[in-house]
Amino acid sequence: MSETQLAPRATRCAAVVAALAVALAGTEATADATIHGPAQAPKRHHAKKHAKHKKHVKHSKHAKKATAPAAAPAATRTTQTCSSSPGLVPGTTGPFEQHFDAAHVQRSPAEQVQDAGDASTYAKVHVALVQAMAQPSLSQGDRATTVLQQALAPFLAHLNAAHLEQSPAQQAAALLDPDTYALNHTVLVEQMLAPVAAWVQAMLAGERTCSTTTDPSSTPQGSAEPRSVDIHGHMYMPQDLSVAPGTKVTWANSDSDPHDVVADGGAFKSKTLEKGQSYEFTFSSTGTFTYYCSIHPDMKGKVTVG
């Protein structure tokens, strides 16, 4: 074959090779874009997740600051004031001793004669002395009436339960059991004498009374120390109770007879309390609350809240 014939073939082969090279280059570029192009996407996705995480952390910090625990309430300050009244003997003899020392022992006979010469002043001084000596006894008038009612309450309850509500045959049967009869009446006498003995002892020794004052602005409701009243011998003991607002008071019946607790005005009312049962009430407002036993109306008590 001549050179003239080979030249066109060589030219066509070169063109084919060049076309293949271009096609191959385009294929490699496409493959490279396919391989390396998507690699950038995870980086952008990771950046978005990181930004969201930082925002969430920042929000959490603000939330923690917003939900910080509140400060504890201020401490409650309670003041208790107690006073003792003089006993009957010191209260009666005290004014006389003071008068005798000041008007007689410390003054000369001449001065005492001069004092007696002023009849008007002399009479006023000694009238005042008698009044001062009688005051301790006179001040027990209302208390004596209350004690008398307390002493008679067990007797009236016994009279009603053991005599008026019992037939003659039942009362005769009770007399045939001397041990039980003696025991019942011994208990009755003890119940009647208990308030009298307590009154005489307090009158001779002097009564001690205490009142508690609590700042109401800083006292959370229900935070005061609980108090209790014992129902015994047909009496509420203590009969007069002073408490702070928010105090829970419990009445416990230790009597063999049933009792209840009914407030004048209807602030509170218990069911009938048998022996061993109790009733609770929380005093949330200030004031004076008087109450009584509806079964035995002579039984009375008082709670002062303030």
PEURFEN-V997930 format. One record per residue. N is the residue number from 1. RES is the residue in one small letter. D_FIRST is the distance of its C-alpha to the first C-alpha in Angstrom with 1 decimal. Layout:
BEGIN
n->(N;N)
res->(RES;RES)
d_first->(D_FIRST;D_FIRST)
END
This chain:
BEGIN
n->(1;2;3;4;5;6;7;8;9;10;11;12;13;14;15;16;17;18;19;20;21;22;23;24;25;26;27;28;29;30;31;32;33;34;35;36;37;38;39;40;41;42;43;44;45;46;47;48;49;50;51;52;53;54;55;56;57;58;59;60;61;62;63;64;65;66;67;68;69;70;71;72;73;74;75;76;77;78;79;80;81;82;83;84;85;86;87;88;89;90;91;92;93;94;95;96;97;98;99;100;101;102;103;104;105;106;107;108;109;110;111;112;113;114;115;116;117;118;119;120;121;122;123;124;125;126;127;128;129;130;131;132;133;134;135;136;137;138;139;140;141;142;143;144;145;146;147;148;149;150;151;152;153;154;155;156;157;158;159;160;161;162;163;164;165;166;167;168;169;170;171;172;173;174;175;176;177;178;179;180;181;182;183;184;185;186;187;188;189;190;191;192;193;194;195;196;197;198;199;200;201;202;203;204;205;206;207;208;209;210;211;212;213;214;215;216;217;218;219;220;221;222;223;224;225;226;227;228;229;230;231;232;233;234;235;236;237;238;239;240;241;242;243;244;245;246;247;248;249;250;251;252;253;254;255;256;257;258;259;260;261;262;263;264;265;266;267;268;269;270;271;272;273;274;275;276;277;278;279;280;281;282;283;284;285;286;287;288;289;290;291;292;293;294;295;296;297;298;299;300;301;302;303;304;305;306)
res->(m;s;e;t;q;l;a;p;r;a;t;r;c;a;a;v;v;a;a;l;a;v;a;l;a;g;t;e;a;t;a;d;a;t;i;h;g;p;a;q;a;p;k;r;h;h;a;k;k;h;a;k;h;k;k;h;v;k;h;s;k;h;a;k;k;a;t;a;p;a;a;a;p;a;a;t;r;t;t;q;t;c;s;s;s;p;g;l;v;p;g;t;t;g;p;f;e;q;h;f;d;a;a;h;v;q;r;s;p;a;e;q;v;q;d;a;g;d;a;s;t;y;a;k;v;h;v;a;l;v;q;a;m;a;q;p;s;l;s;q;g;d;r;a;t;t;v;l;q;q;a;l;a;p;f;l;a;h;l;n;a;a;h;l;e;q;s;p;a;q;q;a;a;a;l;l;d;p;d;t;y;a;l;n;h;t;v;l;v;e;q;m;l;a;p;v;a;a;w;v;q;a;m;l;a;g;e;r;t;c;s;t;t;t;d;p;s;s;t;p;q;g;s;a;e;p;r;s;v;d;i;h;g;h;m;y;m;p;q;d;l;s;v;a;p;g;t;k;v;t;w;a;n;s;d;s;d;p;h;d;v;v;a;d;g;g;a;f;k;s;k;t;l;e;k;g;q;s;y;e;f;t;f;s;s;t;g;t;f;t;y;y;c;s;i;h;p;d;m;k;g;k;v;t;v;g)
d_first->(0.0;3.8;6.8;8.3;6.5;7.2;10.7;12.3;11.6;13.1;15.9;16.7;16.9;19.2;21.3;21.7;22.8;25.2;26.7;27.2;28.9;31.2;32.0;32.8;35.0;36.9;37.5;38.8;41.1;42.5;43.1;44.8;47.0;47.8;48.8;50.7;52.1;54.9;56.1;58.0;60.0;62.2;63.1;64.5;66.2;67.8;69.0;70.7;72.4;73.6;75.1;76.8;78.2;79.7;81.3;82.8;84.2;85.7;87.3;88.7;90.4;92.0;93.1;94.7;96.6;97.8;99.1;100.9;104.3;107.3;110.0;112.9;116.1;118.9;121.4;124.6;127.9;130.9;134.5;137.4;140.9;143.9;147.6;150.7;154.0;157.2;158.9;162.2;164.4;162.7;162.4;166.1;167.6;165.2;166.8;170.3;169.4;167.9;171.0;173.4;171.8;171.4;174.7;177.1;175.9;174.5;177.5;181.0;184.0;185.0;181.6;181.7;185.2;183.9;180.9;183.3;185.4;182.5;182.9;180.1;177.4;178.7;178.4;174.9;173.7;175.1;173.9;170.3;170.8;171.8;168.8;166.4;167.8;167.7;164.1;162.3;164.4;164.2;160.4;160.2;161.6;158.3;157.0;160.1;159.7;156.1;157.1;159.9;157.5;155.1;158.0;159.2;155.8;155.6;159.2;158.5;155.4;157.3;160.3;158.0;155.9;158.6;161.6;161.0;158.1;159.8;162.5;165.8;164.9;161.6;163.5;166.1;163.3;161.9;165.3;165.3;162.3;164.0;161.0;158.6;161.2;162.0;158.3;157.6;160.5;159.8;156.2;157.8;160.1;157.3;155.2;158.2;159.0;155.4;155.2;158.8;158.2;154.9;156.7;159.7;157.4;155.3;158.5;160.0;156.9;155.2;152.1;148.7;146.4;142.7;140.4;136.6;134.8;131.0;128.9;127.7;124.7;123.0;124.1;121.5;123.0;123.9;123.6;127.4;128.9;130.2;134.0;136.2;139.6;141.5;143.7;146.7;150.4;149.9;148.6;145.3;144.9;144.3;145.9;144.6;141.0;139.1;135.3;132.3;130.0;127.4;129.8;129.8;133.3;134.0;137.3;138.0;141.0;142.8;145.9;146.9;147.4;144.6;143.9;141.4;140.4;140.7;140.2;142.6;140.4;137.9;135.3;135.0;136.6;136.2;136.7;139.7;139.2;140.6;141.4;138.2;136.2;135.0;133.8;131.5;131.2;129.2;131.0;128.4;130.8;133.8;137.3;140.3;140.0;143.2;143.1;145.4;145.6;146.1;147.7;150.1;150.5;152.6;149.5;147.8;145.2;143.3;139.9;139.4;135.8;135.2)
END
